Amino acid sequence: MTTNGGFTRRQFIASSTAAISASIIPSMLQGAQRESAASKYKMGLQLFTINSIIGRDVPGTLKRVAAIGYQDCETYGYDPEKRTYYGMPIAAFKQTLADNQLVTTSGHYDFARYFAQPADELTRFVDRCIEGASALGQRYITWPWLDPSSRSIEKFKQLTGKLNAIGEQVNKAGLGFAYHNHDFEFIDHDGQIGYDIILKETDPRLVKLQIDLYWVMHSSKRSPSELFSLQPGRFVMWHIKDMDKVSRDYTEMGNGSIDYTKILPDASRAGLQYYYIEQGGNFAINPMDSITKSAAFFKKNLAQYLS
């Protein structure tokens, strides 16, 4: 059987199908690409924000975190002796995350307490951290803090050797290692800056950087963009939080003075892999209310800049 144009019915159907596919497939691909771009980064939460309440009911708290829209978590609360997170055995905590469709890509671990300890004790602690992080599927182990006694220029120079050694140990285990800043890294010590020492004297292959953008805006003479330009690709994790316009304390996203529309577009140049919304205190009502408001503001006004 032929059509009026001389095509067989089979040729007509094949031609029509090809034409339809030609029009549909590109739009499907574009839709998939948009979906992929939109989901490039999971919205993360640093669980320290809710540290005052998570220990009371870990499953219930994580269920609420997921319901708000968070997909990723950064932990803070590992006990290396008991091998627990927030009082839960590693396997149970991992299952609780999975039950709520949550992942954890990084953890803050208490390296500061080992700063002045013998090297072998630090090495054993790192092994315990590797054990916990690997079991949870975390991609990074992060050094989050320095005690006040460890913030002199001499101590920063000692720190860099420790960071390189830990980075090598963690990298050999198949994980990444990063250092997280606060404000004290940017204090001027007669022309020397602790953060500059970290940048110059740690190996970028072994030690990545988790940049706390609040503290950079609060205390650094350099902008985030200027820091990214110094070592592009090294700032693999970001802490995102806002600064009160008057007190300069923490505040909910959208209530403060930090214009993230000028920072987030630098994600690719910086090397961003994961980000975590955080608020260390100064909650308008309570931690859960604050992370709810911050998530809503971020999704509505800022997530587009990371697509």
C-alpha positions as CSV (number, residue, x, y, z in Angstrom):
1,M,0.0,0.0,0.0
2,T,1.3,3.5,-0.9
3,T,0.5,7.0,0.2
4,N,-0.4,9.7,-2.3
5,G,3.3,10.8,-2.4
6,G,4.4,7.3,-3.5
7,F,5.8,6.3,0.0
8,T,4.9,2.9,1.3
9,R,3.0,2.9,4.5
10,R,6.1,1.6,6.3
11,Q,8.3,4.4,4.9
12,F,5.6,7.0,5.9
13,I,5.5,5.7,9.5
14,A,9.3,5.6,9.7
15,S,9.6,9.1,8.3
16,S,7.0,10.4,10.7
17,T,8.5,8.8,13.7
18,A,12.0,10.2,12.8
19,A,10.5,13.7,12.5
20,I,8.7,13.4,15.8
21,S,11.8,12.1,17.5
22,A,13.9,14.9,16.0
23,S,11.6,17.4,17.6
24,I,11.0,15.6,21.0
25,I,14.5,14.2,21.8
26,P,16.3,17.6,21.9
27,S,13.7,19.0,24.2
28,M,13.9,15.9,26.4
29,L,17.7,16.2,26.5
30,Q,17.5,19.9,27.3
31,G,15.0,19.1,30.1
32,A,17.4,16.4,31.5
33,Q,20.3,18.9,31.2
34,R,18.3,21.5,33.2
35,E,17.4,18.9,35.8
36,S,21.0,17.8,36.0
37,A,22.2,21.4,36.4
38,A,19.6,22.2,39.0
39,S,20.6,19.2,41.1
40,K,24.4,19.7,40.7
41,Y,24.6,20.6,44.3
42,K,22.6,19.1,47.2
43,M,21.4,21.7,49.7
44,G,23.5,21.0,52.8
45,L,23.2,21.8,56.5
46,Q,26.0,21.9,59.0
47,L,24.4,20.0,61.9
48,F,26.3,22.1,64.4
49,T,23.5,24.6,63.8
50,I,21.1,22.3,65.6
51,N,23.7,20.9,68.0
52,S,21.6,21.9,71.0
53,I,18.7,19.7,70.0
54,I,19.8,16.9,67.8
55,G,21.1,14.7,70.6
56,R,17.7,14.6,72.2
57,D,16.1,12.8,69.3
58,V,18.4,12.1,66.3
59,P,15.9,10.3,64.1
60,G,13.1,12.8,64.7
61,T,15.4,15.8,64.2
62,L,16.9,14.4,60.9
63,K,13.3,13.7,59.7
64,R,12.5,17.4,60.2
65,V,15.7,18.5,58.5
66,A,14.8,16.4,55.4
67,A,11.3,17.7,55.4
68,I,12.6,21.2,55.2
69,G,14.4,20.3,52.0
70,Y,18.0,19.7,53.1
71,Q,19.6,16.8,51.3
72,D,23.2,16.8,52.6
73,C,24.6,17.1,56.1
74,E,27.9,17.9,57.6
75,T,28.4,16.2,60.9
76,Y,29.9,17.5,64.2
77,G,29.7,15.2,67.1
78,Y,31.9,12.1,66.5
79,D,33.1,10.2,69.6
80,P,36.3,8.3,68.4
81,E,36.4,6.1,71.5
82,K,32.7,5.0,71.4
83,R,32.6,5.2,67.6
84,T,29.3,7.1,67.7
85,Y,27.8,10.1,66.0
86,Y,25.4,12.1,68.3
87,G,25.4,9.1,70.6
88,M,24.4,6.6,67.9
89,P,26.6,3.8,66.6
90,I,28.0,4.5,63.2
91,A,25.8,2.0,61.4
92,A,22.6,3.1,63.1
93,F,23.4,6.8,62.3
94,K,24.0,5.9,58.7
95,Q,20.8,4.0,58.5
96,T,18.9,7.0,60.0
97,L,20.3,9.3,57.3
98,A,19.3,6.8,54.6
99,D,15.8,6.4,56.1
100,N,15.4,10.2,55.5
101,Q,17.0,10.3,52.1
102,L,20.0,12.3,53.5
103,V,23.7,11.9,52.8
104,T,26.7,13.3,54.6
105,T,29.6,14.4,52.5
106,S,31.8,15.9,55.2
107,G,32.4,15.9,58.9
108,H,34.1,18.2,61.4
109,Y,36.4,16.2,63.6
110,D,38.1,17.4,66.9
111,F,41.7,17.7,65.8
112,A,42.3,20.7,68.0
113,R,42.6,18.6,71.1
114,Y,45.5,16.7,69.5
115,F,47.4,19.8,68.4
116,A,50.0,19.5,71.3
117,Q,49.8,15.7,71.6
118,P,52.5,13.3,70.3
119,A,52.4,12.6,66.6
120,D,51.4,9.0,67.1
121,E,48.3,9.9,69.1
122,L,47.2,12.3,66.3
123,T,47.8,9.5,63.8
124,R,45.6,7.1,65.7
125,F,42.9,9.7,66.0
126,V,43.0,10.3,62.2
127,D,42.6,6.5,61.7
128,R,39.5,6.6,63.9
129,C,38.2,9.5,61.9
130,I,38.8,7.7,58.6
131,E,37.0,4.7,60.0
132,G,33.9,6.8,60.9
133,A,33.9,8.9,57.7
134,S,34.4,5.9,55.4
135,A,31.5,4.0,57.1
136,L,29.2,7.0,56.6
137,G,30.3,7.6,53.0
138,Q,31.7,11.0,53.7
139,R,34.0,12.4,51.0
140,Y,35.9,14.8,53.3
141,I,37.3,14.9,56.8
142,T,37.6,18.5,57.9
143,W,39.7,20.2,60.6
144,P,37.3,22.9,62.0
145,W,38.9,24.8,64.8
146,L,42.0,26.0,66.6
147,D,42.1,26.6,70.4
148,P,43.1,30.1,71.4
149,S,46.5,28.8,72.5
150,S,47.2,27.6,69.0
151,R,46.7,30.9,67.1
152,S,50.1,32.5,67.1
153,I,52.2,32.7,63.9
154,E,54.5,30.1,65.3
155,K,51.6,27.8,65.9
156,F,50.2,28.4,62.4
157,K,53.6,27.3,61.0
158,Q,53.4,24.1,63.1
159,L,49.8,23.6,62.0
160,T,50.8,23.4,58.3
161,G,53.0,20.5,58.9
162,K,50.2,18.7,60.8
163,L,47.8,19.5,58.0
164,N,50.1,18.1,55.3
165,A,50.7,14.9,57.3
166,I,47.0,14.4,58.0
167,G,46.1,15.1,54.4
168,E,48.5,12.5,53.2
169,Q,47.1,9.9,55.6
170,V,43.5,10.7,54.7
171,N,44.2,10.8,51.0
172,K,45.8,7.3,51.2
173,A,42.5,6.1,52.6
174,G,40.7,7.4,49.6
175,L,39.1,10.4,51.3
176,G,39.7,14.2,51.0
177,F,41.0,16.4,53.8
178,A,40.2,20.1,54.3
179,Y,40.8,23.0,56.7
180,H,37.9,25.3,57.9
181,N,38.6,28.9,58.7
182,H,37.1,31.3,61.3
183,D,38.1,34.9,62.0
184,F,41.4,34.3,63.8
185,E,43.2,33.2,60.7
186,F,42.8,36.7,59.3
187,I,44.4,38.6,62.3
188,D,47.4,40.6,61.3
189,H,50.5,39.6,63.4
190,D,53.0,42.3,62.5
191,G,52.4,41.8,58.8
192,Q,51.8,38.1,58.9
193,I,48.5,36.4,58.4
194,G,47.7,32.9,59.5
195,Y,45.6,32.1,56.5
196,D,48.4,33.2,54.2
197,I,50.7,30.7,55.9
198,I,48.1,27.9,55.4
199,L,47.7,28.8,51.7
200,K,51.5,28.9,51.1
201,E,52.8,26.1,53.2
202,T,50.2,23.3,52.8
203,D,50.1,21.1,49.7
204,P,47.0,21.9,47.6
205,R,46.9,18.2,46.6
206,L,46.6,17.0,50.2
207,V,44.8,19.9,51.9
208,K,41.7,21.4,50.5
209,L,39.9,24.4,51.9
210,Q,36.5,24.7,53.4
211,I,35.8,28.5,53.3
212,D,33.5,30.0,55.8
213,L,32.1,32.9,53.9
214,Y,30.6,34.6,56.9
215,W,34.0,34.8,58.6
216,V,35.7,36.0,55.4
217,M,33.2,38.8,55.0
218,H,33.5,39.5,58.8
219,S,37.2,39.6,59.2
220,S,39.3,39.2,56.0
221,K,40.7,42.2,54.1
222,R,40.3,40.1,51.0
223,S,37.0,39.3,49.4
224,P,36.0,35.7,48.7
225,S,36.6,36.4,45.0
226,E,40.1,37.6,45.8
227,L,40.8,34.5,47.8
228,F,39.5,32.2,45.1
229,S,41.8,33.9,42.6
230,L,44.8,33.1,44.7
231,Q,44.3,29.3,44.4
232,P,41.4,28.5,42.0
233,G,39.9,25.1,42.5
234,R,41.1,24.6,46.1
235,F,38.0,25.9,47.9
236,V,36.0,22.7,47.6
237,M,33.5,23.3,50.4
238,W,31.6,26.4,51.5
239,H,29.9,27.4,54.7
240,I,27.0,29.8,53.8
241,K,25.5,32.0,56.5
242,D,24.4,35.6,56.9
243,M,25.7,38.5,59.1
244,D,23.4,40.8,61.1
245,K,23.5,44.3,59.7
246,V,24.0,45.9,63.1
247,S,25.6,43.5,65.5
248,R,27.5,41.5,62.8
249,D,26.5,38.4,64.6
250,Y,25.0,35.3,62.8
251,T,21.5,35.7,61.5
252,E,19.1,33.8,59.2
253,M,19.7,33.8,55.5
254,G,18.2,36.9,53.9
255,N,18.1,38.9,57.1
256,G,21.7,40.1,56.9
257,S,24.3,42.0,54.9
258,I,26.1,39.4,52.8
259,D,25.2,39.6,49.2
260,Y,25.5,36.0,48.0
261,T,24.4,36.9,44.5
262,K,28.0,38.3,44.1
263,I,29.7,35.2,45.6
264,L,27.8,32.1,44.4
265,P,28.6,32.7,40.7
266,D,32.3,32.0,41.6
267,A,31.5,28.4,42.5
268,S,33.2,26.9,39.4
269,R,36.4,29.0,39.7
270,A,36.6,28.2,43.4
271,G,36.2,24.5,42.8
272,L,33.0,24.1,44.9
273,Q,31.8,20.6,45.4
274,Y,29.6,20.9,48.5
275,Y,28.1,23.7,50.5
276,Y,26.4,23.8,53.9
277,I,24.1,26.4,55.3
278,E,25.0,27.1,58.9
279,Q,24.0,29.5,61.8
280,G,26.2,29.2,64.8
281,G,23.8,31.0,67.2
282,N,21.7,34.2,67.6
283,F,18.5,32.4,66.5
284,A,15.5,34.7,66.1
285,I,13.3,32.0,67.6
286,N,15.0,28.6,67.8
287,P,17.4,26.6,65.6
288,M,14.8,24.6,63.7
289,D,12.9,27.8,62.8
290,S,16.1,29.4,61.7
291,I,17.2,26.6,59.4
292,T,13.6,26.5,57.9
293,K,13.7,30.2,57.1
294,S,17.3,30.0,55.7
295,A,16.4,27.1,53.5
296,A,13.3,28.8,52.1
297,F,15.3,32.0,51.4
298,F,18.1,30.1,49.8
299,K,15.9,28.0,47.5
300,K,13.9,31.0,46.4
301,N,16.6,33.6,45.9
302,L,20.0,31.9,45.7
303,A,19.9,28.3,44.5
304,Q,19.7,29.5,40.9
305,Y,23.2,30.9,41.1
306,L,24.6,27.3,41.7
307,S,22.7,25.7,38.8
